[in-house]
Amino acid sequence: MTSTLQHYGLTWTDPQGIPRASAVGYDKPSAEHRRTELAAAGCTSIETVPIQPGQLPAPKG
């Protein structure tokens, strides 16, 4: 039986209004932890998006 790990990326807007995207893929708990860090830093429009291995999300904007 094969198990597939789902990877996640993050997109957000930084406090200066610049759209950003993660440069790494995360597992679900790590993505949620990073999302919390971004929110604490004052980032907005934070989204967790499913990605394929080797794929990265593009910044929105």
Secondary structure, 3 states (H helix, E strand, C coil): CCCCCCEEEEEEECCCCCEEECCCCECHHHHHHHHHHHHHCCCEEEEEEEECCCCCCCCCC
